Every structure is written in structure tokens, then in C-alpha cells.
Amino acid sequence: MLITLGKKLTRLFGEGDVHRLEGASSLSLETQRAYFKTHSIKDLLGYESYHEGIYINQTTAGFVLESTPLVGFTAEAHANLSSIFQTVLPENSNIQFLLTADPLIGNALAVWQQPRVKHDDMMARMASERVAHFKRLANTAVNGLSARTFRILISVTRPFPENTPFNVFHQELTELKERLMAIFSMAHMQTVSMEPETLLGFINDLFACPRDVSDFKNSHVAYSPLDFLCDQTPVNNKVLEVTPQGLRVNGGEKMFKAYRVTRYPVKKWTQSEMGDLIGDSFQLMQQIHHPFFLHYGVNIPKQEELKMKYMAKSNHLEKQIQSPMAKYLPGMQAEWQEFQFVRTQLDNNHRFVKTSFTAAVLAPEADIHKADQALQNVFRAKGFDLQEDRHLHMQSFLTLLPMRFGDDFLKDLTSSKKLKTTMSSESANLMPIQGEWTGTDSPGMLLLGRRGQVTTWSPFDNKGGNYNVSVVGRSGSGKSAWFKKSLF
């Protein structure tokens, strides 16, 4: 038993410590049990039940929306989304935006392939070969390109209020959800409420890591209203090992690494530029070929206390600026200008918010260094600096899950220096909601975006009625065959 224990402890302590522990028998039985004790990830998820569009968690209640990514941004959309942080969300509420880029393109490929297998053998074979090619792109980079699907998950939570009946609280959350969906619609984001089956499937896909499977389809998890939600996912048994360098799944089959944003661009940053953080449209070297996540969480704290602190510091700084010592402190003038900016924002009905911006990658352990460098390069090229969440990858993983940002995690994020206080005017510019065009409604031509989004396009979806198409290519490259066999 000691030999077995020593072999296992070698991985934890190193060879020298094992010899010492074996020779002195210094490990008590309770300590030995603690080393090899296992825990279930279900205990950390916090999801409990679902009732008429609202999720009930351990300490909060809320809802989850799924949206198609935006392509570009307008001033009108900016004003609409800014109102979410200014006036719509009540104090003590939390909202988080999660952009995922994963290889689960199987559903889109199946919709495109299904009508083509009913025709002649030639069309069926061409469709099968094209689907197989896209699956190769999803499994690995081919000529610098990777196929993926961009998804946007938006979740809102509020702590249970005291002395408020649940039916009243449920009605308030339902009205808030409807109002947010209307605001997103005005910003050209079509949102749908995420049902339990979809939420459970999404969480299961994170643990199952289905990058190497043959169908590349999203998981389908049956939902039972009689059991806790956290007990229904993940459905596949996986070993998740917490290490300082990341979360190892099944002994290195996959590895999850998270990063915090420590520096933002010096120049003015707009929401339109958020699309640059999913990869460069023209430089293949600035692409992230493995699944990655961008998460932005916002907490709306109580404003009165923060305003009082701001006013006290502002008055103190104003006295220092007017004193003779100000000329010996050159940085004081810049600090005073920042305080004046905050005052202007407060006069324009903006609020103090607490935010956290996290990026993460998921890749085989053998490729995690490449994924790390690719993510760092994309952010660094746009003026962002990332710092690895060493020893804190589990914390980051849990906070980016839908409805897990806020409440108890806010204390952890504050102590780990991952939460900053800023103005609500900043939040609308940092939401990771930019992606690539997903195409038209009809499964016509199967194409690939510059950042890997699987896209379908048909000229007959043009409501204007002009169906003319021009296909350009060298002679004999297959223009006619591709157009006719792909579209019809």
C-alpha cells in the first residue's frame, strides 16, 4: 500500500518528497484520504430548477438568452444597448455575455446535406464529400482555415430579495427578460430564451469536448423537471484535474486555460472593433484554430455608497490640485481629469459598474501552447494584454458558465484582482457580441467565413426579386458544377 501510495504521490510532490514520506510514514490516514478524495463538478454548478422561463439557482434566479452574433455596429444600436447598463438593469443584478467559437457544425451540415441525398447519386456524392471536407476543417486547420460556429449566450441573474413573494419576483424577472429581448431586437440581435434541454446540452459539450467525434453535433440532454438541473449534466463521465497551468480533461485529452485582461487599448475602443478579437479577416496567422471563449460580466452594485466614495475622493483631490504642492505631482493633473470625466458620466445618467473580462481556450494538451500563443497574438495586436489565470482556472471556468457570474463569485473575483469598477458607458463597447454572418435562411451554397463561420447562401432569399449571380474563376475550375450542384 505504501508503494502504491508512493507512486501516486510522485506526481504530486516529486521523487524526493515521496521517499521522505514513505520512510517517516508522516502521512496520517486522514491526510492520505484527502489527497485522493474526488469531487463532482455537479456540486459547483449551482443550477437547481426551471419554472416558466426562469431558472432558480442556489442563491439567485435568472434567465438565459441565445443570440446570433452581430456583424458591425451602429450608433443607434450602441444607444439601445447602453441603456441596459444605465437604467434597465436594477441594482444588485448581474449580466454576462459569453461568445463561444466551437467546432460543433454538424447541425448546419445536416440541414444542408439532407435535401441533396434525395437526388441523383452524383449530387449525393458531391454533398457527402463537401460535408466531409468541412468536418476536416472543424477537426483541424487546413491551409490556415478552421470551421466553427459562433454563439452568443446572454444571462441575467438577481439575488432573491427579502420579504418578496416568489411569484412577484418571478414576474419581475419575466418582465425584465421581455424588455431586454426587445432592446436586443432593436439592436438587430435576434434572441431566444434558452430552454433547459439546450442549457444542459451546452454544459455537457463543454465537458465532453466533442472536437474529434464524427458528427460534430450539439449534445441532446433530456430534461427532467423532477431532478435538480445540476444533477443532469454532464452526462458523460470525465476526469477533470485542476492544475496550476489549467484544467486537464481525461489526462490531457483536452486542456482549458483562462486569461484575464490586464490592459486595454490606449486609444478609443468601440463595439465595432470587438469583431477583431475573434481573429483577423485577412491574416491567417492571426487566427485561433481551437475552441475559445470570450466572457464579459457586469455587476450593477448599489450606487449610493460608490457615489459617496467618489465625492469624498474628488473633493480631496480638488483641494490638492489647488495647493502649491500640485506642481510637484505631475500625475495629479491626469487623475483630476479622470475624476472630471467620471463626473460628466454621472451627469449623463451613467452608473458605476463592476466588470470582468476573461478569455479562454480549449485544446489538446499537446497543442495548448499553440492555442495560447494564437489567443495572445490576436489580443496583443489590438492593444490588449492577457495574463494567465494561474491557479485560478477553475474559478474562471465556473464564472463564465451561464448565470454563474455574480454574488459569491464577486467576492472571489475581487480578492483575485479580476474585478474592476468602471462606468457603464464602457460596457457597451466591450460586450463580445461580434461574430460572422451565418448566411441566409435557405440552405443553398455551403460557404466558410474568413474567421471560420459555416455559412449558407441562396440568391432566392433576396426579397427584392433580383436573382442574378456572377461566378468568377479560371477555366475548368468547376464553376458550373459547383454552382448548379450546390444550389439546386
Long-range contacts (C-beta under 8 A, 24 or more apart in sequence): 5-32, 8-35, 8-36, 9-35, 41-207, 41-234, 41-240, 42-230, 42-231, 42-233, 43-230, 44-398, 45-203, 45-229, 45-230, 45-233, 45-398, 45-401, 45-404, 46-230, 46-403, 46-404, 47-199, 47-228, 47-229, 47-230, 47-403, 48-228, 48-229, 48-230, 49-225, 49-228, 49-229, 50-196, 50-223, 50-225, 50-229, 51-170, 52-170, 52-174, 53-174, 53-177, 53-193, 54-170, 54-173, 54-174, 54-177, 55-196, 55-199, 55-229, 55-403, 57-157, 57-403, 59-159, 59-160, 59-407, 59-408, 60-94, 60-157, 60-158, 60-159, 60-160, 60-403, 60-406, 60-407, 61-157, 61-158, 61-160, 61-169, 61-170, 61-173, 62-94, 62-155, 62-156, 62-157, 62-158, 62-173, 62-403, 63-155, 63-156, 63-173, 63-177, 63-193, 63-194, 64-153, 64-154, 64-155, 64-193, 64-194, 64-199, 64-402, 64-403, 65-153, 65-154, 65-155, 65-177, 65-180, 65-181, 65-184, 65-191, 65-192, 65-193, 65-194, 66-151, 66-152, 66-153, 66-154, 66-191, 66-192, 66-194, 66-198, 67-152, 67-153, 67-154, 67-184, 67-189, 67-190, 67-191, 67-192, 67-433, 68-152, 68-189, 68-190, 68-435, 68-438, 69-99, 69-150, 69-151, 69-152, 69-433, 69-434, 69-435, 69-436, 69-438, 70-187, 70-188, 70-189, 70-433, 70-434, 70-435, 71-275, 71-434, 71-435, 71-436, 71-437, 72-272, 72-275, 72-434, 73-270, 73-271, 73-272, 73-434, 76-186, 76-187, 77-186, 77-187, 77-188, 77-271, 78-270, 78-271, 78-428, 78-429, 80-183, 80-186, 80-187, 81-183, 81-184, 81-187, 81-271, 81-428, 81-431, 82-424, 82-425, 82-427, 82-428, 83-183, 84-180, 84-183, 84-428, 85-298, 85-300, 85-350, 85-351, 85-353, 85-424, 85-427, 85-428, 86-349, 86-350, 86-351, 86-424, 87-349, 88-176, 88-179, 88-180, 88-183, 89-156, 89-176, 89-300, 90-158, 90-176, 90-300, 91-300, 91-301, 91-302, 91-303, 92-158, 92-159, 92-300, 92-301, 92-302, 93-156, 93-157, 93-158, 93-299, 93-300, 94-156, 94-157, 94-158, 94-297, 94-298, 94-299, 94-300, 94-405, 94-406, 94-407, 95-154, 95-155, 95-156, 95-297, 95-298, 95-300, 96-154, 96-155, 96-295, 96-296, 96-297, 96-298, 96-400, 96-402, 96-403, 96-405, 96-406, 97-152, 97-153, 97-154, 97-295, 97-296, 97-297, 97-431, 97-432, 97-433, 98-152, 98-153, 98-154, 98-155, 98-293, 98-294, 98-295, 98-400, 98-402, 98-432, 99-150, 99-151, 99-152, 99-278, 99-293, 99-294, 99-295, 99-432, 99-433, 99-434, 99-435, 100-150, 100-151, 100-153, 100-291, 100-292, 100-293, 101-148, 101-149, 101-150, 101-278, 101-288, 101-291, 101-292, 101-293, 101-452, 102-148, 102-149, 102-151, 102-205, 102-211, 102-291, 103-138, 103-139, 103-146, 103-147, 103-148, 103-149, 103-210, 103-211, 103-216, 103-291, 104-149, 104-205, 104-210, 104-216, 104-217, 104-218, 105-134, 105-135, 105-138, 105-147, 105-148, 105-149, 105-216, 105-454, 106-135, 106-215, 106-216, 106-217, 106-218, 107-217, 107-218, 108-149, 108-454, 108-456, 109-134, 109-135, 109-216, 109-446, 109-454, 110-217, 111-443, 111-456, 112-443, 112-446, 112-456, 115-443, 122-485, 123-485, 126-481, 126-485, 126-486, 130-446, 130-486, 134-446, 134-448, 134-454, 135-214, 135-216, 137-448, 137-452, 138-211, 138-216, 139-211, 139-212, 140-289, 141-287, 141-289, 143-284, 144-284, 144-285, 144-287, 145-284, 145-287, 145-448, 145-452, 146-287, 146-289, 146-452, 147-448, 147-452, 147-454, 148-291, 148-452, 148-453, 148-454, 149-453, 149-454, 150-278, 150-435, 150-436, 150-451, 150-453, 152-189, 152-432, 152-433, 152-435, 153-194, 153-202, 153-402, 154-180, 154-184, 154-191, 155-402, 155-403, 155-405, 156-180, 156-403, 157-403, 157-405, 157-406, 157-407, 159-406, 159-407, 189-433, 194-402, 195-223, 196-223, 196-229, 197-221, 197-222, 197-223, 199-229, 199-402, 200-229, 200-232, 200-233, 202-402, 203-233, 203-234, 203-401, 204-233, 204-234, 204-235, 204-236, 206-234, 206-362, 206-401, 207-233, 207-234, 207-236, 207-238, 207-240, 207-249, 208-234, 208-236, 208-238, 209-249, 209-253, 209-254, 209-362, 211-254, 211-291, 242-393, 242-394, 243-393, 244-390, 244-391, 245-390, 245-393, 246-368, 246-393, 247-393, 247-394, 247-397, 248-365, 252-364, 252-365, 252-366, 253-364, 253-365, 254-362, 254-363, 254-364, 254-365, 255-362, 255-363, 255-364, 255-365, 255-368, 256-360, 256-361, 256-362, 256-393, 256-397, 257-360, 257-361, 257-368, 257-371, 257-372, 257-388, 257-389, 257-393, 258-358, 258-359, 258-360, 258-388, 258-389, 258-392, 258-393, 258-396, 258-397, 258-400, 259-358, 259-359, 259-360, 259-375, 259-376, 259-386, 259-387, 259-388, 259-389, 260-356, 260-357, 260-358, 260-386, 260-387, 260-389, 260-396, 260-418, 261-357, 261-358, 261-359, 261-379, 261-384, 261-385, 261-386, 262-385, 262-386, 262-387, 263-383, 263-384, 263-385, 264-383, 264-384, 265-382, 265-383, 265-384, 266-383, 267-383, 269-383, 269-429, 269-430, 270-429, 271-428, 271-429, 271-430, 271-431, 271-433, 271-434, 272-434, 273-382, 274-429, 274-430, 274-431, 274-432, 274-433, 274-434, 275-434, 275-435, 276-378, 276-381, 276-382, 277-378, 277-379, 277-382, 277-384, 277-432, 277-434, 278-378, 278-434, 278-435, 278-436, 278-451, 279-378, 279-450, 279-451, 279-452, 280-378, 280-381, 281-450, 281-451, 282-450, 285-377, 286-377, 286-378, 286-381, 287-374, 287-378, 287-451, 287-452, 288-361, 288-371, 288-374, 288-375, 288-378, 289-370, 289-371, 289-374, 290-361, 290-362, 290-363, 290-367, 290-370, 290-371, 290-374, 291-361, 291-362, 291-363, 292-359, 292-360, 292-361, 292-362, 292-371, 292-375, 293-358, 293-359, 293-360, 293-361, 293-362, 293-400, 294-358, 294-359, 294-432, 295-356, 295-357, 295-358, 295-359, 295-360, 295-399, 295-400, 295-405, 295-432, 296-355, 296-356, 296-357, 296-358, 296-427, 296-430, 296-431, 296-432, 297-355, 297-356, 297-358, 297-399, 297-405, 297-406, 298-353, 298-354, 298-355, 298-427, 299-353, 299-354, 299-355, 299-405, 299-406, 299-410, 299-419, 300-351, 300-353, 301-352, 301-353, 301-354, 301-421, 303-351, 303-352, 306-352, 306-421, 307-346, 307-352, 310-339, 310-342, 310-346, 310-352, 313-339, 314-339, 314-342, 314-343, 342-423, 345-423, 345-424, 345-425, 348-425, 350-423, 350-424, 350-425, 351-423, 351-424, 352-421, 352-422, 352-423, 352-424, 353-421, 353-422, 353-423, 353-424, 353-426, 353-427, 354-410, 354-419, 354-420, 354-421, 354-422, 355-419, 355-420, 355-422, 355-426, 355-427, 355-430, 356-399, 356-405, 356-413, 356-418, 356-419, 356-420, 357-430, 358-389, 358-396, 358-399, 358-400, 358-418, 359-386, 360-396, 360-397, 360-400, 389-418, 392-416, 392-418, 444-486, 444-487, 445-483, 445-486, 445-487, 446-486, 458-487, 459-487
